[in-house]
């Protein structure tokens, strides 16, 4: 799973898993130098991201990993080995 979060660093990202609910929260701050004020910006100076997903029972919750690079959060949600799809070989009798 990929989540674009421009301007957010890994310290400002929280990922919580409660039951089947996975919540991703992020916060971006754009500090304004002392004695200055913003007149016009391309992005809001303070912005909060929040997304919530419902996960199935096939996800191995102990092996979930998250990596943040260049404003993109990559979550790896591996399936439980026993439930992962597999190919069944057909043999001739």
C-alpha positions in Angstrom: 0.0 0.0 0.0 1.3 3.4 -0.9 0.3 6.8 0.6 1.5 10.1 -0.7 2.2 12.4 2.2 4.2 15.4 0.8 6.1 17.4 3.3 5.6 14.8 6.1 8.7 13.2 7.6 8.7 9.8 9.4 8.7 11.4 12.8 5.3 13.0 12.1 3.6 9.7 11.0 1.5 7.5 13.3 0.2 4.1 12.3 -2.2 2.3 14.7 -3.7 -1.1 14.4 -6.8 -1.9 16.5 -8.5 -5.1 15.7 -9.2 -5.0 11.9 -8.9 -1.2 11.7 -5.6 0.4 10.4 -5.3 4.1 10.9 -2.6 6.3 9.3 -2.1 9.8 10.6 0.4 12.4 9.5 1.2 16.0 10.3 3.1 18.6 8.2 4.2 21.9 9.6 5.7 24.8 7.6 7.4 27.1 10.1 7.2 30.8 9.4 10.3 32.7 10.3 10.0 35.2 13.2 8.9 38.6 12.1 7.4 37.4 8.9 3.9 36.4 7.9 2.6 34.2 5.1 0.8 36.1 2.3 0.4 33.3 -0.2 1.4 29.7 -0.1 1.0 26.7 -2.5 0.1 24.4 0.4 -1.5 25.0 3.8 1.3 25.7 6.4 -0.2 23.2 8.9 -1.9 20.1 7.5 -3.0 16.8 9.0 -3.6 13.6 7.1 -5.7 10.8 8.3 -6.9 7.6 6.6 -8.5 4.5 8.0 -8.8 1.1 6.5 -10.4 -2.2 7.4 -8.1 -5.2 7.0 -9.2 -8.7 6.4 -8.2 -11.7 8.5 -5.6 -12.8 6.0 -3.0 -10.2 6.9 -0.2 -11.2 9.2 -0.3 -8.4 11.7 3.1 -9.2 13.3 4.9 -8.7 10.0 3.5 -5.3 8.9 6.3 -2.9 8.0 6.3 0.8 7.1 8.9 2.8 5.2 8.8 6.6 4.5 10.9 8.0 1.6 10.5 11.2 -0.4 7.0 11.9 1.0 5.7 8.5 0.2 4.7 6.0 2.9 5.0 2.3 1.8 3.1 -0.2 4.0 3.8 -3.8 3.5 0.9 -6.0 4.5 2.0 -9.7 4.1 -0.6 -12.4 4.0 -0.6 -15.3 6.5 1.5 -18.1 4.9 -1.3 -20.8 5.4 -3.8 -18.5 3.6 -1.5 -17.3 0.8 -2.5 -18.4 -2.7 -0.6 -21.4 -4.0 -0.4 -23.3 -7.2 -1.6 -26.9 -7.2 0.1 -29.2 -9.6 -2.1 -31.5 -11.6 -0.7 -35.0 -12.1 -1.7 -37.6 -14.6 -2.9 -41.0 -13.3 
